[in-house]
Amino acid sequence: MSTVSTALEREAESIFTDLGYTVSPEAGEIRAERKWRVVQVTPTEEPDEIPSSGSMRCFVTFAESVTQFERKLSRENPDYEWAIIGVTNDDDYVVRRRSS
């Protein structure tokens, strides 16, 4: 994955904390846990390399990169549930998920 932006990392931690997850930094990613659910959160600006494994993954990027991420994930069709959170300049965000 591309270089992690400190701003994206902070946004990812804030979003998942607000959603009630316990977050822990983990080698360029964030582990978000709540009840039985564990989500590997990857804050990144561009979808360079998509992880090939996992169970539940979320990519946190800037809102203008969401469509590019969604296309890449749809093309590569990884064998895990995924979501993309696109953060905006006004402390809001958009969410896209893998369609079933």
A tleap script that builds the chain and sets N, CA, C and O, in Angstrom:
source leaprc.protein.ff14SB
mol = sequence {
  NMET SER THR VAL SER THR ALA LEU GLU ARG
  GLU ALA GLU SER ILE PHE THR ASP LEU GLY
  TYR THR VAL SER PRO GLU ALA GLY GLU ILE
  ARG ALA GLU ARG LYS TRP ARG VAL VAL GLN
  VAL THR PRO THR GLU GLU PRO ASP GLU ILE
  PRO SER SER GLY SER MET ARG CYS PHE VAL
  THR PHE ALA GLU SER VAL THR GLN PHE GLU
  ARG LYS LEU SER ARG GLU ASN PRO ASP TYR
  GLU TRP ALA ILE ILE GLY VAL THR ASN ASP
  ASP ASP TYR VAL VAL ARG ARG ARG SER CSER
}
set mol.1.N position { 0.845 -1.171 0.000 }
set mol.1.CA position { 0.000 0.000 0.000 }
set mol.1.C position { 0.889 1.232 0.000 }
set mol.1.O position { 2.061 1.166 0.370 }
set mol.2.N position { 0.325 2.347 -0.414 }
set mol.2.CA position { 1.104 3.574 -0.460 }
set mol.2.C position { 1.332 4.130 0.935 }
set mol.2.O position { 0.822 3.600 1.922 }
set mol.3.N position { 2.096 5.191 1.001 }
set mol.3.CA position { 2.439 5.805 2.271 }
set mol.3.C position { 1.191 6.191 3.046 }
set mol.3.O position { 0.233 6.724 2.486 }
set mol.4.N position { 1.218 5.917 4.330 }
set mol.4.CA position { 0.102 6.252 5.195 }
set mol.4.C position { 0.198 7.716 5.587 }
set mol.4.O position { 1.230 8.172 6.079 }
set mol.5.N position { -0.871 8.439 5.369 }
set mol.5.CA position { -0.950 9.828 5.784 }
set mol.5.C position { -1.318 9.868 7.262 }
set mol.5.O position { -2.240 9.178 7.698 }
set mol.6.N position { -0.596 10.677 8.029 }
set mol.6.CA position { -0.905 10.815 9.452 }
set mol.6.C position { -2.339 11.282 9.644 }
set mol.6.O position { -3.026 10.838 10.563 }
set mol.7.N position { -2.789 12.184 8.769 }
set mol.7.CA position { -4.173 12.677 8.854 }
set mol.7.C position { -5.164 11.532 8.639 }
set mol.7.O position { -6.161 11.440 9.355 }
set mol.8.N position { -4.903 10.664 7.669 }
set mol.8.CA position { -5.793 9.529 7.420 }
set mol.8.C position { -5.778 8.553 8.587 }
set mol.8.O position { -6.817 8.007 8.958 }
set mol.9.N position { -4.617 8.336 9.159 }
set mol.9.CA position { -4.522 7.433 10.303 }
set mol.9.C position { -5.345 7.969 11.475 }
set mol.9.O position { -6.078 7.217 12.117 }
set mol.10.N position { -5.224 9.259 11.749 }
set mol.10.CA position { -6.004 9.881 12.833 }
set mol.10.C position { -7.501 9.802 12.536 }
set mol.10.O position { -8.302 9.510 13.424 }
set mol.11.N position { -7.870 10.063 11.289 }
set mol.11.CA position { -9.281 9.978 10.906 }
set mol.11.C position { -9.821 8.560 11.095 }
set mol.11.O position { -10.912 8.372 11.633 }
set mol.12.N position { -9.056 7.571 10.654 }
set mol.12.CA position { -9.472 6.175 10.787 }
set mol.12.C position { -9.672 5.812 12.257 }
set mol.12.O position { -10.685 5.213 12.620 }
set mol.13.N position { -8.718 6.171 13.092 }
set mol.13.CA position { -8.834 5.882 14.523 }
set mol.13.C position { -10.063 6.569 15.110 }
set mol.13.O position { -10.801 5.962 15.887 }
set mol.14.N position { -10.285 7.816 14.748 }
set mol.14.CA position { -11.416 8.585 15.261 }
set mol.14.C position { -12.751 7.978 14.823 }
set mol.14.O position { -13.659 7.825 15.640 }
set mol.15.N position { -12.872 7.634 13.549 }
set mol.15.CA position { -14.117 7.060 13.032 }
set mol.15.C position { -14.435 5.755 13.749 }
set mol.15.O position { -15.558 5.566 14.216 }
set mol.16.N position { -13.469 4.860 13.842 }
set mol.16.CA position { -13.736 3.561 14.455 }
set mol.16.C position { -13.942 3.671 15.967 }
set mol.16.O position { -14.721 2.908 16.536 }
set mol.17.N position { -13.268 4.593 16.612 }
set mol.17.CA position { -13.509 4.826 18.044 }
set mol.17.C position { -14.929 5.340 18.251 }
set mol.17.O position { -15.632 4.884 19.152 }
set mol.18.N position { -15.352 6.292 17.416 }
set mol.18.CA position { -16.718 6.827 17.504 }
set mol.18.C position { -17.771 5.750 17.258 }
set mol.18.O position { -18.879 5.832 17.788 }
set mol.19.N position { -17.432 4.744 16.460 }
set mol.19.CA position { -18.355 3.639 16.186 }
set mol.19.C position { -18.337 2.574 17.288 }
set mol.19.O position { -19.048 1.573 17.197 }
set mol.20.N position { -17.530 2.790 18.321 }
set mol.20.CA position { -17.506 1.870 19.454 }
set mol.20.C position { -16.469 0.769 19.379 }
set mol.20.O position { -16.517 -0.178 20.163 }
set mol.21.N position { -15.544 0.874 18.462 }
set mol.21.CA position { -14.481 -0.125 18.335 }
set mol.21.C position { -13.310 0.234 19.237 }
set mol.21.O position { -13.080 1.406 19.533 }
set mol.22.N position { -12.581 -0.770 19.664 }
set mol.22.CA position { -11.297 -0.581 20.324 }
set mol.22.C position { -10.254 -0.638 19.221 }
set mol.22.O position { -10.189 -1.618 18.479 }
set mol.23.N position { -9.437 0.406 19.107 }
set mol.23.CA position { -8.462 0.458 18.019 }
set mol.23.C position { -7.040 0.325 18.541 }
set mol.23.O position { -6.701 0.849 19.602 }
set mol.24.N position { -6.212 -0.387 17.778 }
set mol.24.CA position { -4.804 -0.567 18.105 }
set mol.24.C position { -3.991 -0.467 16.827 }
set mol.24.O position { -4.304 -1.130 15.838 }
set mol.25.N position { -2.937 0.367 16.837 }
set mol.25.CA position { -2.047 0.433 15.676 }
set mol.25.C position { -1.348 -0.912 15.475 }
set mol.25.O position { -1.004 -1.594 16.440 }
set mol.26.N position { -1.145 -1.285 14.209 }
set mol.26.CA position { -0.555 -2.592 13.913 }
set mol.26.C position { 0.188 -2.539 12.579 }
set mol.26.O position { -0.410 -2.814 11.538 }
set mol.27.N position { 1.458 -2.197 12.586 }
set mol.27.CA position { 2.326 -2.220 11.398 }
set mol.27.C position { 1.712 -1.563 10.166 }
set mol.27.O position { 1.500 -2.229 9.152 }
set mol.28.N position { 1.423 -0.263 10.242 }
set mol.28.CA position { 0.878 0.464 9.102 }
set mol.28.C position { -0.616 0.326 8.939 }
set mol.28.O position { -1.206 0.946 8.055 }
set mol.29.N position { -1.233 -0.478 9.780 }
set mol.29.CA position { -2.671 -0.657 9.753 }
set mol.29.C position { -3.210 -0.404 11.158 }
set mol.29.O position { -2.462 -0.104 12.089 }
set mol.30.N position { -4.508 -0.532 11.280 }
set mol.30.CA position { -5.161 -0.399 12.575 }
set mol.30.C position { -6.051 -1.614 12.749 }
set mol.30.O position { -6.767 -2.010 11.830 }
set mol.31.N position { -6.000 -2.194 13.918 }
set mol.31.CA position { -6.885 -3.312 14.246 }
set mol.31.C position { -8.050 -2.723 15.035 }
set mol.31.O position { -7.853 -2.129 16.094 }
set mol.32.N position { -9.257 -2.891 14.515 }
set mol.32.CA position { -10.460 -2.374 15.166 }
set mol.32.C position { -11.305 -3.556 15.626 }
set mol.32.O position { -11.681 -4.410 14.823 }
set mol.33.N position { -11.603 -3.598 16.931 }
set mol.33.CA position { -12.344 -4.730 17.496 }
set mol.33.C position { -13.587 -4.257 18.233 }
set mol.33.O position { -13.563 -3.270 18.968 }
set mol.34.N position { -14.671 -4.987 18.016 }
set mol.34.CA position { -15.906 -4.742 18.759 }
set mol.34.C position { -16.689 -6.038 18.776 }
set mol.34.O position { -16.988 -6.613 17.730 }
set mol.35.N position { -17.016 -6.488 19.970 }
set mol.35.CA position { -17.700 -7.769 20.164 }
set mol.35.C position { -16.926 -8.864 19.439 }
set mol.35.O position { -15.745 -9.069 19.723 }
set mol.36.N position { -17.556 -9.560 18.525 }
set mol.36.CA position { -16.913 -10.660 17.805 }
set mol.36.C position { -16.207 -10.197 16.537 }
set mol.36.O position { -15.530 -10.994 15.887 }
set mol.37.N position { -16.350 -8.938 16.178 }
set mol.37.CA position { -15.868 -8.431 14.891 }
set mol.37.C position { -14.468 -7.829 15.005 }
set mol.37.O position { -14.198 -7.021 15.894 }
set mol.38.N position { -13.591 -8.231 14.103 }
set mol.38.CA position { -12.255 -7.643 13.992 }
set mol.38.C position { -12.092 -7.159 12.559 }
set mol.38.O position { -12.249 -7.926 11.609 }
set mol.39.N position { -11.774 -5.876 12.418 }
set mol.39.CA position { -11.604 -5.272 11.101 }
set mol.39.C position { -10.167 -4.774 10.982 }
set mol.39.O position { -9.681 -4.048 11.849 }
set mol.40.N position { -9.492 -5.167 9.906 }
set mol.40.CA position { -8.172 -4.621 9.596 }
set mol.40.C position { -8.399 -3.338 8.813 }
set mol.40.O position { -8.955 -3.366 7.715 }
set mol.41.N position { -7.972 -2.222 9.370 }
set mol.41.CA position { -8.200 -0.914 8.762 }
set mol.41.C position { -6.882 -0.422 8.174 }
set mol.41.O position { -5.864 -0.366 8.863 }
set mol.42.N position { -6.915 -0.068 6.896 }
set mol.42.CA position { -5.730 0.411 6.202 }
set mol.42.C position { -5.933 1.849 5.754 }
set mol.42.O position { -6.650 2.101 4.786 }
set mol.43.N position { -5.303 2.805 6.457 }
set mol.43.CA position { -5.360 4.187 5.984 }
set mol.43.C position { -4.317 4.374 4.885 }
set mol.43.O position { -3.129 4.144 5.112 }
set mol.44.N position { -4.755 4.791 3.698 }
set mol.44.CA position { -3.836 4.952 2.577 }
set mol.44.C position { -4.430 5.912 1.548 }
set mol.44.O position { -5.648 5.991 1.386 }
set mol.45.N position { -3.570 6.623 0.871 }
set mol.45.CA position { -4.030 7.607 -0.104 }
set mol.45.C position { -4.419 6.986 -1.438 }
set mol.45.O position { -5.353 7.455 -2.088 }
set mol.46.N position { -3.712 5.932 -1.857 }
set mol.46.CA position { -3.956 5.328 -3.165 }
set mol.46.C position { -3.995 3.811 -3.069 }
set mol.46.O position { -3.333 3.223 -2.214 }
set mol.47.N position { -4.768 3.174 -3.943 }
set mol.47.CA position { -4.889 1.715 -3.912 }
set mol.47.C position { -3.779 1.020 -4.693 }
set mol.47.O position { -4.046 0.350 -5.691 }
set mol.48.N position { -2.547 1.174 -4.248 }
set mol.48.CA position { -1.430 0.566 -4.966 }
set mol.48.C position { -1.493 -0.955 -4.939 }
set mol.48.O position { -1.672 -1.596 -5.974 }
set mol.49.N position { -1.349 -1.514 -3.774 }
set mol.49.CA position { -1.381 -2.969 -3.618 }
set mol.49.C position { -2.521 -3.322 -2.675 }
set mol.49.O position { -2.588 -2.825 -1.551 }
set mol.50.N position { -3.403 -4.172 -3.137 }
set mol.50.CA position { -4.533 -4.606 -2.328 }
set mol.50.C position { -4.138 -5.905 -1.625 }
set mol.50.O position { -3.678 -6.840 -2.280 }
set mol.51.N position { -4.311 -5.979 -0.290 }
set mol.51.CA position { -3.993 -7.234 0.405 }
set mol.51.C position { -4.791 -8.395 -0.181 }
set mol.51.O position { -5.957 -8.245 -0.546 }
set mol.52.N position { -4.145 -9.546 -0.262 }
set mol.52.CA position { -4.787 -10.700 -0.888 }
set mol.52.C position { -5.561 -11.562 0.101 }
set mol.52.O position { -6.297 -12.461 -0.307 }
set mol.53.N position { -5.401 -11.299 1.395 }
set mol.53.CA position { -6.097 -12.134 2.371 }
set mol.53.C position { -6.688 -11.280 3.480 }
set mol.53.O position { -6.387 -10.095 3.624 }
set mol.54.N position { -7.523 -11.921 4.241 }
set mol.54.CA position { -8.165 -11.261 5.361 }
set mol.54.C position { -9.598 -11.736 5.467 }
set mol.54.O position { -10.062 -12.546 4.664 }
set mol.55.N position { -10.286 -11.226 6.461 }
set mol.55.CA position { -11.682 -11.570 6.651 }
set mol.55.C position { -12.550 -10.333 6.437 }
set mol.55.O position { -13.481 -10.330 5.632 }
set mol.56.N position { -12.211 -9.277 7.188 }
set mol.56.CA position { -12.914 -8.007 7.054 }
set mol.56.C position { -11.869 -6.909 6.975 }
set mol.56.O position { -11.022 -6.775 7.858 }
set mol.57.N position { -11.937 -6.123 5.904 }
set mol.57.CA position { -10.972 -5.046 5.707 }
set mol.57.C position { -11.693 -3.749 5.378 }
set mol.57.O position { -12.733 -3.736 4.719 }
set mol.58.N position { -11.111 -2.667 5.857 }
set mol.58.CA position { -11.627 -1.346 5.549 }
set mol.58.C position { -10.457 -0.462 5.137 }
set mol.58.O position { -9.428 -0.415 5.811 }
set mol.59.N position { -10.633 0.234 4.025 }
set mol.59.CA position { -9.613 1.155 3.536 }
set mol.59.C position { -10.109 2.568 3.797 }
set mol.59.O position { -11.226 2.920 3.417 }
set mol.60.N position { -9.281 3.378 4.446 }
set mol.60.CA position { -9.640 4.766 4.728 }
set mol.60.C position { -8.763 5.647 3.860 }
set mol.60.O position { -7.535 5.578 3.915 }
set mol.61.N position { -9.418 6.480 3.056 }
set mol.61.CA position { -8.727 7.313 2.089 }
set mol.61.C position { -9.428 8.666 2.014 }
set mol.61.O position { -10.371 8.921 2.764 }
set mol.62.N position { -8.982 9.513 1.132 }
set mol.62.CA position { -9.656 10.784 0.908 }
set mol.62.C position { -10.849 10.544 -0.017 }
set mol.62.O position { -10.801 9.663 -0.876 }
set mol.63.N position { -11.910 11.317 0.155 }
set mol.63.CA position { -13.159 11.107 -0.591 }
set mol.63.C position { -12.940 11.053 -2.101 }
set mol.63.O position { -13.604 10.280 -2.792 }
set mol.64.N position { -12.028 11.856 -2.616 }
set mol.64.CA position { -11.812 11.887 -4.069 }
set mol.64.C position { -11.155 10.608 -4.605 }
set mol.64.O position { -11.102 10.416 -5.819 }
set mol.65.N position { -10.661 9.742 -3.737 }
set mol.65.CA position { -10.023 8.493 -4.169 }
set mol.65.C position { -10.939 7.281 -4.054 }
set mol.65.O position { -10.547 6.182 -4.448 }
set mol.66.N position { -12.141 7.451 -3.528 }
set mol.66.CA position { -13.040 6.321 -3.273 }
set mol.66.C position { -13.378 5.563 -4.552 }
set mol.66.O position { -13.318 4.334 -4.566 }
set mol.67.N position { -13.726 6.254 -5.609 }
set mol.67.CA position { -14.103 5.578 -6.858 }
set mol.67.C position { -12.946 4.749 -7.406 }
set mol.67.O position { -13.150 3.627 -7.868 }
set mol.68.N position { -11.744 5.293 -7.356 }
set mol.68.CA position { -10.558 4.571 -7.827 }
set mol.68.C position { -10.352 3.295 -6.997 }
set mol.68.O position { -10.078 2.230 -7.550 }
set mol.69.N position { -10.484 3.408 -5.674 }
set mol.69.CA position { -10.365 2.240 -4.799 }
set mol.69.C position { -11.424 1.199 -5.133 }
set mol.69.O position { -11.127 0.011 -5.255 }
set mol.70.N position { -12.662 1.659 -5.279 }
set mol.70.CA position { -13.767 0.741 -5.539 }
set mol.70.C position { -13.549 -0.025 -6.846 }
set mol.70.O position { -13.796 -1.229 -6.906 }
set mol.71.N position { -13.097 0.655 -7.874 }
set mol.71.CA position { -12.820 -0.007 -9.159 }
set mol.71.C position { -11.733 -1.068 -9.010 }
set mol.71.O position { -11.871 -2.183 -9.511 }
set mol.72.N position { -10.655 -0.713 -8.318 }
set mol.72.CA position { -9.546 -1.658 -8.151 }
set mol.72.C position { -9.998 -2.891 -7.354 }
set mol.72.O position { -9.692 -4.023 -7.728 }
set mol.73.N position { -10.715 -2.667 -6.276 }
set mol.73.CA position { -11.192 -3.796 -5.472 }
set mol.73.C position { -12.173 -4.662 -6.254 }
set mol.73.O position { -12.133 -5.888 -6.154 }
set mol.74.N position { -13.040 -4.044 -7.018 }
set mol.74.CA position { -13.993 -4.814 -7.827 }
set mol.74.C position { -13.271 -5.635 -8.889 }
set mol.74.O position { -13.638 -6.782 -9.144 }
set mol.75.N position { -12.238 -5.050 -9.513 }
set mol.75.CA position { -11.446 -5.763 -10.526 }
set mol.75.C position { -10.696 -6.947 -9.922 }
set mol.75.O position { -10.711 -8.050 -10.469 }
set mol.76.N position { -10.046 -6.706 -8.796 }
set mol.76.CA position { -9.224 -7.756 -8.181 }
set mol.76.C position { -10.063 -8.771 -7.417 }
set mol.76.O position { -9.622 -9.898 -7.193 }
set mol.77.N position { -11.267 -8.382 -7.016 }
set mol.77.CA position { -12.210 -9.270 -6.349 }
set mol.77.C position { -11.579 -10.119 -5.229 }
set mol.77.O position { -11.609 -11.347 -5.296 }
set mol.78.N position { -11.014 -9.472 -4.208 }
set mol.78.CA position { -10.399 -10.235 -3.124 }
set mol.78.C position { -11.436 -11.059 -2.363 }
set mol.78.O position { -12.624 -10.737 -2.353 }
set mol.79.N position { -10.966 -12.114 -1.734 }
set mol.79.CA position { -11.848 -13.047 -1.034 }
set mol.79.C position { -12.057 -12.615 0.420 }
set mol.79.O position { -11.800 -13.392 1.340 }
set mol.80.N position { -12.519 -11.389 0.628 }
set mol.80.CA position { -12.854 -10.898 1.964 }
set mol.80.C position { -13.884 -9.790 1.839 }
set mol.80.O position { -14.032 -9.174 0.783 }
set mol.81.N position { -14.591 -9.548 2.927 }
set mol.81.CA position { -15.511 -8.417 2.964 }
set mol.81.C position { -14.689 -7.148 3.023 }
set mol.81.O position { -13.690 -7.091 3.741 }
set mol.82.N position { -15.094 -6.127 2.276 }
set mol.82.CA position { -14.355 -4.875 2.313 }
set mol.82.C position { -15.296 -3.682 2.297 }
set mol.82.O position { -16.435 -3.748 1.835 }
set mol.83.N position { -14.764 -2.597 2.823 }
set mol.83.CA position { -15.448 -1.311 2.784 }
set mol.83.C position { -14.394 -0.241 2.559 }
set mol.83.O position { -13.215 -0.429 2.860 }
set mol.84.N position { -14.840 0.876 2.026 }
set mol.84.CA position { -13.955 2.024 1.807 }
set mol.84.C position { -14.603 3.214 2.495 }
set mol.84.O position { -15.786 3.491 2.293 }
set mol.85.N position { -13.830 3.911 3.303 }
set mol.85.CA position { -14.302 5.143 3.926 }
set mol.85.C position { -13.520 6.280 3.303 }
set mol.85.O position { -12.290 6.309 3.360 }
set mol.86.N position { -14.242 7.214 2.711 }
set mol.86.CA position { -13.622 8.396 2.111 }
set mol.86.C position { -13.872 9.606 2.988 }
set mol.86.O position { -15.016 10.033 3.143 }
set mol.87.N position { -12.813 10.166 3.565 }
set mol.87.CA position { -12.967 11.315 4.454 }
set mol.87.C position { -12.977 12.611 3.643 }
set mol.87.O position { -12.292 12.742 2.629 }
set mol.88.N position { -13.772 13.554 4.122 }
set mol.88.CA position { -13.903 14.849 3.457 }
set mol.88.C position { -13.242 15.926 4.313 }
set mol.88.O position { -12.823 15.671 5.442 }
set mol.89.N position { -13.156 17.118 3.763 }
set mol.89.CA position { -12.534 18.236 4.484 }
set mol.89.C position { -13.396 18.774 5.621 }
set mol.89.O position { -12.897 19.500 6.481 }
set mol.90.N position { -14.677 18.431 5.637 }
set mol.90.CA position { -15.568 18.977 6.656 }
set mol.90.C position { -15.925 17.968 7.748 }
set mol.90.O position { -17.045 17.966 8.260 }
set mol.91.N position { -14.963 17.110 8.100 }
set mol.91.CA position { -15.133 16.116 9.174 }
set mol.91.C position { -16.296 15.159 8.935 }
set mol.91.O position { -16.927 14.691 9.882 }
set mol.92.N position { -16.569 14.877 7.693 }
set mol.92.CA position { -17.602 13.921 7.331 }
set mol.92.C position { -16.931 12.803 6.542 }
set mol.92.O position { -15.740 12.881 6.239 }
set mol.93.N position { -17.687 11.776 6.212 }
set mol.93.CA position { -17.120 10.710 5.391 }
set mol.93.C position { -18.211 9.984 4.630 }
set mol.93.O position { -19.384 10.019 5.002 }
set mol.94.N position { -17.801 9.327 3.556 }
set mol.94.CA position { -18.686 8.485 2.749 }
set mol.94.C position { -18.199 7.043 2.876 }
set mol.94.O position { -17.012 6.791 3.084 }
set mol.95.N position { -19.130 6.108 2.746 }
set mol.95.CA position { -18.775 4.693 2.879 }
set mol.95.C position { -19.269 3.948 1.648 }
set mol.95.O position { -20.401 4.133 1.201 }
set mol.96.N position { -18.405 3.110 1.113 }
set mol.96.CA position { -18.768 2.188 0.026 }
set mol.96.C position { -18.416 0.789 0.497 }
set mol.96.O position { -17.394 0.586 1.154 }
set mol.97.N position { -19.259 -0.172 0.163 }
set mol.97.CA position { -19.014 -1.559 0.556 }
set mol.97.C position { -19.024 -2.459 -0.658 }
set mol.97.O position { -19.528 -2.108 -1.725 }
set mol.98.N position { -18.456 -3.620 -0.460 }
set mol.98.CA position { -18.513 -4.652 -1.506 }
set mol.98.C position { -19.979 -5.013 -1.717 }
set mol.98.O position { -20.694 -5.300 -0.757 }
set mol.99.N position { -20.422 -5.000 -2.961 }
set mol.99.CA position { -21.810 -5.385 -3.222 }
set mol.99.C position { -21.907 -6.903 -3.232 }
set mol.99.O position { -21.007 -7.598 -3.703 }
set mol.100.N position { -22.988 -7.385 -2.717 }
set mol.100.CA position { -23.175 -8.837 -2.594 }
set mol.100.C position { -23.600 -9.470 -3.882 }
set mol.100.O position { -23.796 -10.684 -3.937 }
savepdb mol mol.pdb
quit
